[in-house]
């Protein structure tokens, strides 16, 4: 989940001018730390986790203070089951009885210092990855995984793609909706950084199905993190959690396929 925090904050542009061995760094106004809530329920085997932390000043390192002592519950609104999460390590809250089921609606409730934060997310029905191939030719010095899957015609679908290389998450993700491809067989080339994937790498591609509220957050976060070419301070993506915080809560499905780079 730390990658999501980096997504929100990493692209604030700073201009530094070096002359006579002196670096001039422009001052930035201080900001009040904001609460960050991140977590998901999925159709994979639990338990599931909610991470709670706070933002830091711009010039601080990327160590986000964990928030302990919160009250966290997840309710399966469809089944009528409420799970009281336990803080299993600082800022990490873990489920006990909730199971992820496609079509079910889940409500997250977090209380921190007397303030309540709420989010509701409905798990879509799963879409399964058929296979993963590689595009070696479209972009110079970049090997792109290609996800192959059938989009269902019966619903509007929203997707997030993520990549692991040799068991390590790449610090990118990609979103897609089926507005122009509903019911079609889809082949999506996934953008990676130059040289990120090389011959003999073991690559896992994850196709994550999300609802519209989560997609809106992720699509905006993706735009901020990877496609902000205006060299300006970006806006924070709008959370699907009410109460005034950063982050998102998702009820989601996950399909994974792996492949080995051969060229």
C-alpha positions as CSV (number, residue, x, y, z in Angstrom):
1,X,0.0,0.0,0.0
2,X,2.9,2.3,0.4
3,X,3.0,2.5,-3.5
4,X,-0.4,4.3,-3.3
5,X,1.0,6.9,-1.0
6,X,3.9,7.5,-3.4
7,X,1.3,7.8,-6.2
8,X,-0.4,10.6,-4.4
9,X,2.6,12.6,-3.4
10,X,5.6,11.7,-5.6
11,X,5.0,14.2,-8.5
12,X,5.1,17.5,-6.7
13,X,7.7,19.4,-8.7
14,X,10.6,21.2,-7.0
15,X,13.1,23.4,-8.9
16,X,16.6,23.4,-7.4
17,X,19.4,25.6,-8.7
18,X,23.0,24.6,-7.9
19,X,25.8,27.2,-8.1
20,X,29.1,27.7,-6.4
21,X,28.6,24.4,-4.5
22,X,25.4,25.8,-2.9
23,X,22.0,24.3,-3.4
24,X,19.0,26.6,-3.3
25,X,15.8,24.8,-2.3
26,X,12.6,26.9,-2.5
27,X,10.6,26.9,0.8
28,X,7.2,25.1,0.8
29,X,4.4,26.1,3.1
30,X,3.8,23.7,6.0
31,X,0.8,21.5,5.9
32,X,-1.3,19.8,8.5
33,X,-0.8,16.0,8.4
34,X,-3.7,14.2,6.8
35,X,-5.0,10.8,7.7
36,X,-4.4,8.1,5.1
37,X,-6.7,5.0,5.0
38,X,-6.1,2.2,2.6
39,X,-7.4,-1.3,2.3
40,X,-9.5,-3.9,0.4
41,X,-11.7,-6.9,0.7
42,X,-11.2,-9.3,-2.2
43,X,-12.4,-12.7,-3.6
44,X,-9.0,-14.1,-2.6
45,X,-8.5,-15.9,0.8
46,X,-8.4,-13.5,3.8
47,X,-7.7,-12.1,6.2
48,X,-7.8,-8.6,4.8
49,X,-6.1,-5.5,6.1
50,X,-6.7,-1.8,6.6
51,X,-3.7,0.4,6.8
52,X,-4.0,3.7,8.7
53,X,-1.2,6.3,8.7
54,X,-0.6,10.0,8.3
55,X,1.1,12.2,5.7
56,X,4.4,13.9,6.3
57,X,6.0,17.2,5.3
58,X,7.3,17.4,1.7
59,X,11.0,17.4,2.6
60,X,10.6,14.5,5.1
61,X,11.5,11.0,4.0
62,X,8.9,8.6,2.8
63,X,8.2,7.1,6.3
64,X,4.6,7.6,7.0
65,X,3.7,7.5,10.8
66,X,1.3,4.7,11.5
67,X,-1.9,5.4,13.4
68,X,-2.6,3.1,16.4
69,X,-5.7,2.9,18.5
70,X,-8.3,3.3,15.8
71,X,-11.7,1.5,15.9
72,X,-12.1,-0.3,12.6
73,X,-15.0,-2.4,11.4
74,X,-16.0,-3.9,8.0
75,X,-19.7,-4.9,7.5
76,X,-20.9,-7.2,4.7
77,X,-24.1,-5.3,4.1
78,X,-25.4,-8.1,1.9
79,X,-24.9,-10.9,4.4
80,X,-25.4,-8.8,7.5
81,X,-22.1,-9.7,9.1
82,X,-19.9,-7.2,10.9
83,X,-16.2,-7.9,11.5
84,X,-14.3,-5.9,14.3
85,X,-10.7,-5.7,13.1
86,X,-7.8,-6.2,15.4
87,X,-4.6,-4.0,15.2
88,X,-2.1,-6.7,14.5
89,X,0.9,-4.3,14.2
90,X,1.2,-0.5,14.4
91,X,-1.4,1.0,12.0
92,X,-2.4,-2.4,10.5
93,X,-5.9,-3.7,11.2
94,X,-6.8,-7.2,10.3
95,X,-10.2,-9.0,9.7
96,X,-11.3,-12.2,11.4
97,X,-14.6,-13.4,9.8
98,X,-15.4,-11.4,6.7
99,X,-15.1,-13.2,3.4
100,X,-15.0,-11.6,0.0
101,X,-17.9,-12.5,-2.3
102,X,-18.6,-11.0,-5.7
103,X,-21.9,-9.0,-5.8
104,X,-21.7,-8.2,-2.1
105,X,-21.5,-4.7,-0.7
106,X,-19.0,-3.9,2.1
107,X,-18.9,-0.9,4.4
108,X,-15.7,0.3,6.1
109,X,-16.1,2.3,9.3
110,X,-13.0,3.9,11.0
111,X,-13.0,6.0,14.1
112,X,-9.8,7.9,14.9
113,X,-9.8,10.4,17.8
114,X,-13.5,10.6,17.9
115,X,-13.9,11.3,14.1
116,X,-15.7,8.8,11.9
117,X,-14.7,7.9,8.3
118,X,-17.0,5.8,6.2
119,X,-16.8,4.0,2.8
120,X,-19.0,1.6,0.9
121,X,-17.8,-0.5,-2.0
122,X,-19.5,-3.3,-4.0
123,X,-17.5,-6.2,-5.3
124,X,-17.9,-6.8,-9.0
125,X,-18.2,-10.2,-10.6
126,X,-14.8,-11.6,-11.5
127,X,-13.1,-11.3,-14.9
128,X,-10.4,-13.9,-15.5
129,X,-7.1,-13.3,-17.2
130,X,-6.6,-15.8,-20.0
131,X,-2.8,-15.3,-20.5
132,X,0.1,-12.8,-20.6
133,X,2.4,-12.2,-23.5
134,X,5.1,-9.6,-24.2
135,X,5.4,-6.8,-26.7
136,X,9.1,-6.4,-27.6
137,X,8.7,-3.9,-30.4
138,X,6.3,-1.1,-29.8
139,X,8.5,1.1,-27.6
140,X,12.3,1.1,-27.8
141,X,14.1,-0.5,-24.9
142,X,10.8,-1.3,-23.2
143,X,9.3,-4.8,-22.8
144,X,5.6,-4.5,-22.2
145,X,3.4,-7.3,-20.7
146,X,0.2,-7.7,-22.6
147,X,-2.9,-8.9,-20.7
148,X,-5.4,-11.0,-22.7
149,X,-9.0,-11.5,-21.4
150,X,-12.7,-11.5,-22.3
151,X,-14.7,-8.6,-21.2
152,X,-18.3,-9.6,-20.2
153,X,-21.1,-8.0,-22.1
154,X,-23.5,-8.0,-19.2
155,X,-22.0,-5.2,-17.1
156,X,-19.8,-2.1,-17.2
157,X,-16.4,-3.1,-15.9
158,X,-13.6,-1.2,-14.3
159,X,-10.1,-2.6,-14.1
160,X,-6.7,-2.0,-12.4
161,X,-3.6,-3.7,-13.7
162,X,-0.5,-4.3,-11.5
163,X,2.8,-6.1,-12.3
164,X,5.3,-8.1,-10.2
165,X,8.7,-8.8,-11.5
166,X,10.6,-11.7,-9.8
167,X,8.2,-11.4,-6.9
168,X,8.6,-7.6,-6.4
169,X,5.9,-5.1,-7.1
170,X,6.7,-2.6,-9.8
171,X,5.9,1.0,-8.8
172,X,3.3,1.5,-11.5
173,X,-0.3,0.6,-12.0
174,X,-2.8,1.1,-14.9
175,X,-6.5,1.6,-15.1
176,X,-9.0,0.8,-17.8
177,X,-12.8,0.8,-18.3
178,X,-14.8,-1.1,-21.0
179,X,-16.6,2.0,-22.3
180,X,-15.4,1.3,-25.8
181,X,-14.7,-2.4,-25.5
182,X,-17.8,-3.8,-23.7
183,X,-18.2,-7.5,-24.5
184,X,-15.0,-7.7,-26.6
185,X,-11.9,-9.7,-26.3
186,X,-9.3,-7.3,-24.9
187,X,-5.5,-7.2,-25.3
188,X,-4.1,-4.5,-23.1
189,X,-0.4,-3.5,-23.3
190,X,0.9,-2.5,-19.9
191,X,3.2,0.5,-19.6
192,X,6.5,-0.1,-17.7
193,X,9.5,2.1,-17.1
194,X,12.4,1.7,-19.6
195,X,14.4,-1.3,-18.8
196,X,12.2,-2.4,-16.0
197,X,11.5,-5.8,-17.5
198,X,14.3,-7.9,-19.0
199,X,15.0,-11.3,-20.5
200,X,14.4,-14.2,-18.1
201,X,12.4,-12.1,-15.7
202,X,9.4,-13.9,-14.1
203,X,6.4,-11.6,-14.5
204,X,3.1,-11.7,-12.7
205,X,0.2,-9.6,-14.1
206,X,-2.8,-8.9,-11.9
207,X,-6.2,-8.0,-13.3
208,X,-8.2,-6.3,-10.4
209,X,-11.9,-5.7,-10.9
210,X,-13.2,-2.7,-9.0
211,X,-16.3,-0.6,-8.7
212,X,-16.8,2.8,-10.2
213,X,-16.0,4.8,-7.1
214,X,-12.7,3.0,-6.7
215,X,-11.9,3.3,-10.4
216,X,-12.5,7.1,-10.3
217,X,-9.9,7.4,-7.4
218,X,-7.4,5.1,-9.1
219,X,-7.7,6.7,-12.5
220,X,-7.1,10.2,-11.0
221,X,-4.2,8.9,-9.0
222,X,-2.7,7.3,-12.1
223,X,-3.0,10.6,-14.0
224,X,-1.3,12.4,-11.1
225,X,1.5,9.9,-10.7
226,X,2.4,9.0,-14.3
227,X,1.0,11.5,-16.7
228,X,1.3,14.9,-15.0
229,X,3.6,16.8,-17.5
230,X,2.6,20.3,-16.4
231,X,5.4,20.5,-13.8
232,X,2.9,21.8,-11.2
233,X,1.7,20.6,-7.9
234,X,-1.0,18.1,-8.6
235,X,-4.3,17.8,-6.8
236,X,-4.9,14.9,-4.4
237,X,-7.2,12.2,-5.9
238,X,-10.6,12.3,-4.4
239,X,-11.1,9.5,-1.9
240,X,-14.1,7.3,-1.8
241,X,-14.0,7.5,2.0
242,X,-16.0,10.2,3.6
243,X,-14.8,12.3,6.6
244,X,-11.9,14.1,5.1
245,X,-8.9,11.7,4.5
246,X,-6.7,10.4,1.7
247,X,-6.8,6.9,0.3
248,X,-9.5,4.4,-0.7
249,X,-11.4,1.3,0.3
250,X,-12.1,-1.3,-2.3
251,X,-14.2,-4.5,-2.6
252,X,-12.4,-6.1,-5.5
253,X,-11.7,-9.3,-7.5
254,X,-8.2,-10.5,-8.4
255,X,-7.0,-12.6,-11.3
256,X,-3.3,-13.4,-11.8
257,X,-1.3,-14.9,-14.7
258,X,2.5,-15.3,-14.9
259,X,4.9,-15.6,-17.8
260,X,8.7,-15.6,-18.4
261,X,10.4,-13.1,-20.7
262,X,12.1,-15.1,-23.4
263,X,13.8,-12.4,-25.6
